[in-house]
Amino acid sequence: MWQFSLLAVSVVFIVAATTRFKLHPFLALLFAAFGYGLLTPGLSMVDVAKAVNDGFGGTIGSIGIVILAGSIIGTFLERSGGALTLAERTLRIVGERRIPAAMGLIGYIVSIPVFCDSGFVLLSPLNKALSRKAKTSLAAGAMALALGLYATHTMVPPTPGPVAGAAALDADLGLVVLWGLPVAFVAAVAGWIFAVKVASKIHIGDSELEQAEEWIALDHRPGVSKALLPILVPIVLIVIRSIAGTAFEFPEGSAVAATIEFLGQPVVALLIGVLLAFLLPKRLNKGMLASDGWVGHAIVSAAGIIIITGAGGSFGKVLQNSGIAGIIEQHVGGQQLGIWLPFLLAAALKTAQGSSTVAIITTANIMAPLMGAFGLESDTARALVVVAIGAGSMVVSHANDSFFWVVTQFSGMNVSQGYRLQTLGTLIEGTVAILTIWLLSLVVL
């Protein structure tokens, strides 16, 4: 029981250090890695130091560029006005009278490459304007948007959280996309129903309509096709690689197979997306590509996530080297528990410390050495576990979550209304997501 106790103490330490004592997650994860390793029988001090270095370097080496590229794509979509273009076209398709459905679908699409916080800030004025024009509930549109954004933000790459989770679990990124998209859609539909049935009955403040950020060139926004390319092309390339690897048999040395394998590598696919994102501004200038321009802003935004991800890799490597997987397999092994364990652990971490990304990274690295113990070693199982962790990282958004305050403050909610809407909504959305994953697992695992 000593290693079980050490693992529990390590998780509690990470939560307490990041919430009560406001320690940066990077340091909390590193201290937990060293503490767990040094107190584990059979690991020498040199072994622990090597595991920390190997875990940090290996993790960043595998997904650092992917996270940076995804951040650049998201920034160019925001600042060029491409995200607003997609929002307006979605409204035309769905209809301005169906504001909650439109905002939920917009959030689902926009948050694949764009952070949910940024997406809500960007689209909240649009929701307010349309809700007033159509004389529909402002709260319903706001919650449908927030929950639509949250669904893909936590479960669909190239958002950094799912990318980092896939790297930690050695999951195929294409399969994570293939499973994450439908699960996130079901979750977003649940969010839309919640918005229509519950949020629409709550009146929230009539704050003034915020103006769009000055850097959005409203008169020179890219068209829909151009705005979609940086999102769709990388996803399609990654998914084609995943499908081709299992559905087709190419002759040895096939140039077609080599090309598909190369273009479908996440780092290559996302860099192609970056090049397509450079087409979004009306006129690309060197200032946008400079260290203090759009690219520089994107890199700074991604840097914190990358170092947290690396520290999570260190923690995971120490756990792996400690042999805890074999111990857990002897005591609690079993496939049925396996698909629920990552969800519950991520939900506990999310609720306690607030950050979905930290919850995903920490849970994925705890689960990495345990996949065999729970019979989750297949490619499909690994992808579903990543999505399950993402579902858990939604449960629940409350006062310790920055997104909670973004949603409440930009929508004119008070704290009590925020708990009745955002907190309850994320609980329902995350629960629907894990139930969907569980049902899928009964069929495909």
C-alpha positions as CSV (number, residue, x, y, z in Angstrom):
1,M,0.0,0.0,0.0
2,W,3.0,2.3,0.3
3,Q,3.1,3.2,-3.4
4,F,-0.7,3.6,-3.5
5,S,-0.4,6.1,-0.6
6,L,2.5,7.9,-2.3
7,L,0.4,8.3,-5.5
8,A,-2.6,9.6,-3.5
9,V,-0.4,12.1,-1.6
10,S,1.3,13.2,-4.8
11,V,-2.1,14.0,-6.4
12,V,-3.3,15.8,-3.3
13,F,0.0,17.8,-3.2
14,I,-0.5,18.8,-6.9
15,V,-4.0,20.0,-6.2
16,A,-3.2,21.8,-2.9
17,A,0.0,23.4,-4.2
18,T,-1.7,24.8,-7.3
19,T,-4.9,26.0,-5.6
20,R,-4.2,26.9,-2.0
21,F,-0.6,28.0,-2.3
22,K,-0.9,29.2,-6.0
23,L,2.3,27.3,-7.0
24,H,2.8,27.1,-10.8
25,P,1.7,23.7,-12.1
26,F,5.2,23.2,-13.6
27,L,6.8,23.3,-10.2
28,A,4.0,21.3,-8.5
29,L,4.4,18.5,-11.0
30,L,8.2,18.5,-10.8
31,F,8.2,18.5,-7.0
32,A,5.6,15.6,-7.1
33,A,7.8,13.7,-9.5
34,F,10.9,14.0,-7.3
35,G,9.0,13.4,-4.1
36,Y,7.3,10.3,-5.4
37,G,10.5,8.9,-6.9
38,L,12.8,9.5,-4.0
39,L,10.3,7.9,-1.6
40,T,9.7,4.8,-3.8
41,P,11.6,1.7,-2.8
42,G,13.9,0.4,-5.6
43,L,14.5,3.8,-7.3
44,S,17.9,5.4,-6.6
45,M,18.4,9.2,-6.7
46,V,20.2,8.9,-10.0
47,D,17.3,6.9,-11.4
48,V,14.8,9.5,-10.4
49,A,16.8,12.4,-11.9
50,K,17.2,10.5,-15.1
51,A,13.5,9.7,-15.3
52,V,12.6,13.3,-14.7
53,N,14.9,14.4,-17.5
54,D,13.8,11.7,-19.9
55,G,10.2,12.3,-19.3
56,F,10.4,16.0,-19.8
57,G,12.5,15.9,-22.9
58,G,10.6,13.0,-24.5
59,T,7.2,14.7,-24.0
60,I,8.2,18.1,-25.3
61,G,10.1,16.5,-28.2
62,S,6.9,14.6,-29.3
63,I,4.3,17.4,-29.0
64,G,6.0,20.8,-28.5
65,I,5.9,21.8,-32.1
66,V,2.3,20.5,-32.5
67,I,1.1,22.7,-29.6
68,L,3.0,25.7,-31.0
69,A,1.6,25.2,-34.5
70,G,-2.0,24.9,-33.1
71,S,-1.6,28.0,-31.1
72,I,-0.4,30.0,-34.2
73,I,-3.4,28.7,-36.3
74,G,-5.8,29.8,-33.5
75,T,-4.2,33.2,-33.2
76,F,-4.4,33.9,-36.9
77,L,-8.0,32.7,-37.0
78,E,-8.9,35.1,-34.2
79,R,-7.0,38.2,-35.3
80,S,-7.8,38.0,-39.0
81,G,-11.5,37.7,-38.2
82,G,-11.7,34.2,-39.7
83,A,-13.4,32.9,-36.6
84,L,-16.1,35.5,-37.0
85,T,-16.5,34.6,-40.6
86,L,-17.2,31.0,-39.7
87,A,-19.6,32.2,-37.0
88,E,-21.6,34.3,-39.4
89,R,-21.9,31.5,-42.0
90,T,-23.0,29.0,-39.4
91,L,-25.7,31.5,-38.4
92,R,-27.0,31.7,-41.9
93,I,-27.2,27.9,-42.1
94,V,-28.9,27.3,-38.8
95,G,-31.0,30.5,-38.8
96,E,-30.9,33.6,-36.7
97,R,-34.1,32.5,-34.9
98,R,-32.3,29.4,-33.6
99,I,-29.6,31.4,-31.7
100,P,-28.7,28.7,-29.0
101,A,-28.3,26.0,-31.7
102,A,-26.3,28.3,-33.8
103,M,-24.0,29.4,-31.0
104,G,-23.5,25.8,-29.8
105,L,-22.5,24.8,-33.3
106,I,-20.2,27.8,-33.7
107,G,-18.5,27.0,-30.4
108,Y,-18.1,23.4,-31.4
109,I,-16.3,24.4,-34.6
110,V,-14.3,27.4,-33.4
111,S,-12.8,25.7,-30.3
112,I,-11.1,22.9,-32.3
113,P,-8.1,25.2,-32.9
114,V,-9.0,28.2,-30.6
115,F,-8.9,28.3,-26.8
116,C,-12.3,28.3,-25.3
117,D,-11.6,31.4,-23.3
118,S,-10.5,33.3,-26.4
119,G,-13.4,31.9,-28.4
120,F,-16.0,33.1,-25.9
121,V,-14.5,36.6,-25.6
122,L,-14.5,36.8,-29.4
123,L,-18.0,35.5,-30.0
124,S,-19.9,36.8,-26.9
125,P,-20.7,40.2,-28.6
126,L,-22.1,38.3,-31.6
127,N,-24.3,36.3,-29.3
128,K,-25.6,39.4,-27.5
129,A,-26.3,41.2,-30.8
130,L,-28.2,38.3,-32.3
131,S,-30.1,37.5,-29.1
132,R,-31.4,41.1,-28.9
133,K,-32.2,41.2,-32.6
134,A,-34.2,37.9,-32.4
135,K,-35.6,38.7,-28.9
136,T,-34.3,35.4,-27.5
137,S,-32.8,34.5,-24.2
138,L,-29.3,35.9,-23.8
139,A,-28.5,33.2,-21.2
140,A,-29.5,30.4,-23.5
141,G,-27.2,31.6,-26.3
142,A,-24.3,32.3,-23.9
143,M,-24.5,28.8,-22.3
144,A,-24.9,27.0,-25.7
145,L,-21.8,28.9,-26.9
146,A,-19.8,28.2,-23.7
147,L,-20.6,24.5,-23.7
148,G,-20.1,24.1,-27.4
149,L,-16.6,25.6,-27.0
150,Y,-15.8,23.4,-24.0
151,A,-16.7,20.2,-25.8
152,T,-14.1,20.4,-28.5
153,H,-11.6,22.3,-26.3
154,T,-11.3,19.3,-24.0
155,M,-11.7,16.4,-26.4
156,V,-10.6,17.2,-29.9
157,P,-7.0,17.9,-31.1
158,P,-5.2,20.2,-32.0
159,T,-6.3,21.9,-28.8
160,P,-3.2,21.4,-26.6
161,G,-4.9,19.4,-23.8
162,P,-6.0,16.5,-25.9
163,V,-2.7,16.6,-27.9
164,A,-0.7,16.4,-24.7
165,G,-2.9,13.6,-23.4
166,A,-2.5,11.6,-26.6
167,A,1.3,12.0,-26.4
168,A,1.4,10.8,-22.8
169,L,-0.7,7.7,-23.6
170,D,1.0,7.0,-27.0
171,A,-2.4,7.3,-28.6
172,D,-2.8,7.8,-32.4
173,L,-3.8,11.5,-32.8
174,G,-6.0,10.7,-35.8
175,L,-8.0,8.2,-33.9
176,V,-8.4,10.7,-31.0
177,V,-9.9,13.1,-33.6
178,L,-12.1,10.4,-35.1
179,W,-13.6,9.5,-31.7
180,G,-13.4,12.9,-30.1
181,L,-15.4,14.7,-32.8
182,P,-18.6,12.6,-32.4
183,V,-18.4,12.4,-28.6
184,A,-17.9,16.1,-28.4
185,F,-20.8,16.7,-30.7
186,V,-23.1,14.6,-28.5
187,A,-21.8,16.5,-25.5
188,A,-22.4,19.8,-27.3
189,V,-26.0,18.7,-28.1
190,A,-26.5,18.0,-24.4
191,G,-25.2,21.5,-23.7
192,W,-27.6,23.0,-26.3
193,I,-30.6,21.1,-24.7
194,F,-29.5,22.4,-21.2
195,A,-29.3,25.9,-22.6
196,V,-32.8,25.7,-24.1
197,K,-34.5,24.0,-21.3
198,V,-32.8,25.5,-18.3
199,A,-30.7,28.5,-19.1
200,S,-33.4,30.2,-21.2
201,K,-35.5,30.5,-18.0
202,I,-32.9,32.6,-16.2
203,H,-32.6,36.3,-16.9
204,I,-29.0,37.7,-16.9
205,G,-27.8,41.3,-17.0
206,D,-28.2,43.5,-20.0
207,S,-24.7,44.8,-20.2
208,E,-23.6,46.9,-23.1
209,L,-22.6,45.2,-26.3
210,E,-18.8,44.9,-26.3
211,Q,-17.0,46.0,-29.4
212,A,-14.8,43.5,-31.2
213,E,-11.1,43.8,-30.6
214,E,-9.4,46.5,-32.6
215,W,-7.1,44.0,-34.3
216,I,-10.0,42.2,-36.0
217,A,-10.2,43.7,-39.5
218,L,-13.9,43.6,-39.8
219,D,-13.9,45.0,-43.4
220,H,-11.3,42.6,-44.7
221,R,-12.1,39.2,-43.1
222,P,-11.2,36.0,-45.0
223,G,-13.9,34.0,-46.7
224,V,-15.4,30.9,-45.3
225,S,-13.3,28.5,-47.4
226,K,-10.1,30.2,-46.6
227,A,-11.0,30.3,-42.9
228,L,-11.8,26.6,-42.8
229,L,-8.6,25.4,-44.5
230,P,-6.2,25.8,-41.5
231,I,-8.6,23.8,-39.4
232,L,-9.8,21.1,-41.9
233,V,-6.6,20.3,-43.8
234,P,-4.5,19.2,-40.8
235,I,-7.4,17.2,-39.4
236,V,-8.0,15.5,-42.7
237,L,-4.3,14.7,-43.2
238,I,-4.0,13.2,-39.7
239,V,-7.2,11.2,-40.1
240,I,-6.2,9.8,-43.5
241,R,-2.9,8.6,-42.1
242,S,-4.7,6.8,-39.3
243,I,-7.2,5.2,-41.6
244,A,-4.7,4.2,-44.3
245,G,-2.5,2.6,-41.7
246,T,-5.2,0.1,-40.7
247,A,-7.6,-0.1,-43.7
248,F,-5.1,-0.6,-46.6
249,E,-2.1,-2.7,-47.3
250,F,0.5,-0.9,-49.4
251,P,3.4,-2.7,-51.1
252,E,6.7,-2.4,-49.2
253,G,8.5,0.8,-50.2
254,S,5.3,2.4,-51.7
255,A,5.8,6.1,-52.4
256,V,2.1,6.7,-51.8
257,A,2.3,5.1,-48.3
258,A,5.4,7.1,-47.5
259,T,3.7,10.3,-48.6
260,I,0.6,9.6,-46.6
261,E,2.7,8.7,-43.5
262,F,4.7,11.9,-43.9
263,L,1.9,14.4,-44.5
264,G,-0.2,12.8,-41.8
265,Q,2.4,13.2,-39.1
266,P,0.8,15.7,-36.6
267,V,3.8,18.0,-36.8
268,V,3.8,18.1,-40.6
269,A,0.0,18.4,-40.8
270,L,-0.1,21.3,-38.3
271,L,2.7,23.1,-40.0
272,I,0.8,22.9,-43.3
273,G,-2.1,24.4,-41.3
274,V,0.2,27.2,-40.2
275,L,1.1,28.0,-43.8
276,L,-2.6,28.1,-44.7
277,A,-3.3,30.3,-41.7
278,F,-0.8,32.8,-43.1
279,L,-3.2,33.3,-46.0
280,L,-5.9,34.6,-43.7
281,P,-4.9,38.3,-43.3
282,K,-5.6,40.5,-46.3
283,R,-2.0,41.4,-46.4
284,L,0.6,39.3,-44.5
285,N,3.4,41.6,-43.2
286,K,6.7,40.8,-41.4
287,G,5.3,42.4,-38.2
288,M,2.7,39.6,-37.9
289,L,5.5,37.0,-38.1
290,A,7.8,38.9,-35.6
291,S,8.5,38.0,-32.0
292,D,6.2,40.8,-30.9
293,G,3.6,40.1,-33.6
294,W,0.9,37.5,-34.0
295,V,3.3,34.6,-34.1
296,G,5.2,35.9,-31.1
297,H,1.9,36.2,-29.2
298,A,0.9,32.6,-30.1
299,I,4.3,31.3,-29.0
300,V,4.1,33.0,-25.6
301,S,0.6,31.7,-25.1
302,A,1.7,28.1,-25.9
303,A,4.9,28.2,-23.8
304,G,3.2,27.8,-20.5
305,I,1.3,24.8,-21.7
306,I,4.4,23.2,-23.2
307,I,6.4,23.4,-19.9
308,I,3.5,22.1,-17.9
309,T,3.1,19.2,-20.4
310,G,6.8,18.5,-20.0
311,A,6.6,18.4,-16.2
312,G,3.6,16.1,-16.5
313,G,5.8,13.8,-18.7
314,S,8.4,13.8,-15.9
315,F,5.9,12.8,-13.3
316,G,4.5,10.1,-15.6
317,K,8.0,8.7,-16.4
318,V,8.8,8.4,-12.7
319,L,5.5,6.6,-12.1
320,Q,6.2,4.3,-15.0
321,N,9.7,3.4,-13.7
322,S,8.4,2.8,-10.2
323,G,6.5,-0.3,-11.2
324,I,3.2,0.9,-9.9
325,A,1.4,-0.6,-13.0
326,G,2.1,-4.1,-11.9
327,I,0.9,-3.4,-8.3
328,I,-2.4,-1.9,-9.5
329,E,-2.9,-4.7,-11.9
330,Q,-2.7,-7.2,-9.0
331,H,-5.3,-5.3,-6.9
332,V,-7.7,-3.4,-9.2
333,G,-7.1,-4.6,-12.7
334,G,-10.1,-4.9,-15.0
335,Q,-11.2,-3.3,-18.3
336,Q,-14.6,-2.1,-17.2
337,L,-13.2,0.1,-14.4
338,G,-10.5,1.3,-16.8
339,I,-12.7,3.5,-19.0
340,W,-14.2,5.2,-15.9
341,L,-11.0,5.6,-13.9
342,P,-9.4,8.3,-16.2
343,F,-12.7,10.2,-16.3
344,L,-13.1,10.2,-12.5
345,L,-9.5,11.1,-11.8
346,A,-9.6,14.0,-14.3
347,A,-12.9,15.2,-12.9
348,A,-11.5,15.2,-9.4
349,L,-8.4,17.1,-10.5
350,K,-10.4,19.6,-12.6
351,T,-12.9,20.3,-9.8
352,A,-10.1,20.7,-7.3
353,Q,-7.7,22.9,-9.1
354,G,-9.6,24.5,-12.0
355,S,-7.4,24.0,-15.1
356,S,-8.7,21.5,-17.7
357,T,-5.3,21.3,-19.3
358,V,-3.5,20.5,-16.0
359,A,-6.2,17.9,-15.3
360,I,-5.7,16.2,-18.7
361,I,-1.9,16.2,-18.5
362,T,-1.7,14.9,-14.9
363,T,-4.4,12.2,-15.5
364,A,-2.8,11.1,-18.7
365,N,0.6,10.7,-17.1
366,I,-0.9,8.8,-14.2
367,M,-2.8,6.5,-16.6
368,A,0.1,5.9,-19.0
369,P,1.8,3.1,-17.0
370,L,-1.6,1.6,-16.1
371,M,-3.1,1.0,-19.6
372,G,-2.1,-2.7,-19.6
373,A,-3.4,-3.3,-16.2
374,F,-6.9,-2.2,-17.3
375,G,-6.8,-3.9,-20.7
376,L,-6.6,-0.7,-22.6
377,E,-3.6,-1.2,-24.8
378,S,-5.2,-1.2,-28.2
379,D,-5.1,1.9,-30.4
380,T,-8.8,2.4,-30.1
381,A,-8.7,2.0,-26.4
382,R,-5.9,4.5,-26.0
383,A,-7.8,7.0,-28.1
384,L,-11.0,6.5,-26.1
385,V,-9.1,7.0,-22.8
386,V,-7.8,10.4,-24.1
387,V,-11.4,11.4,-24.9
388,A,-12.6,10.1,-21.5
389,I,-9.9,12.2,-19.8
390,G,-11.1,15.2,-21.8
391,A,-14.7,14.5,-20.7
392,G,-13.5,14.4,-17.0
393,S,-11.6,17.7,-17.4
394,M,-15.0,19.5,-18.0
395,V,-16.4,18.4,-14.6
396,V,-16.9,20.9,-13.2
397,S,-16.2,24.5,-14.1
398,H,-16.6,26.8,-11.1
399,A,-14.9,29.7,-9.3
400,N,-11.3,28.3,-9.5
401,D,-11.6,28.0,-13.3
402,S,-10.7,31.0,-15.5
403,F,-13.3,30.0,-18.1
404,F,-16.0,30.3,-15.4
405,W,-15.2,33.9,-14.9
406,V,-14.9,34.6,-18.7
407,V,-18.4,33.2,-19.2
408,T,-20.0,34.9,-16.2
409,Q,-18.4,38.3,-16.7
410,F,-18.9,38.6,-20.4
411,S,-22.5,37.4,-20.1
412,G,-23.5,39.6,-17.2
413,M,-24.1,36.7,-14.8
414,N,-23.6,36.9,-11.1
415,V,-21.8,34.2,-9.2
416,S,-24.9,32.4,-8.2
417,Q,-26.2,32.3,-11.7
418,G,-22.8,31.1,-12.9
419,Y,-23.0,28.1,-10.6
420,R,-26.6,27.4,-11.7
421,L,-25.6,27.6,-15.4
422,Q,-21.9,27.1,-16.1
423,T,-21.2,24.7,-13.3
424,L,-24.3,22.6,-13.7
425,G,-24.0,22.7,-17.5
426,T,-20.4,21.4,-17.5
427,L,-21.5,18.6,-15.1
428,I,-24.2,17.5,-17.4
429,E,-22.0,17.9,-20.5
430,G,-19.2,15.9,-19.0
431,T,-21.5,13.2,-17.7
432,V,-23.2,12.8,-21.1
433,A,-19.7,12.6,-22.8
434,I,-18.5,9.8,-20.5
435,L,-21.7,7.8,-20.9
436,T,-21.3,8.1,-24.7
437,I,-17.7,6.9,-24.4
438,W,-18.7,4.0,-22.1
439,L,-21.4,2.9,-24.6
440,L,-18.9,3.1,-27.4
441,S,-16.4,1.1,-25.5
442,L,-18.9,-1.8,-25.0
443,V,-19.1,-2.1,-28.8
444,V,-15.5,-1.4,-30.0
445,L,-13.3,-2.7,-27.1
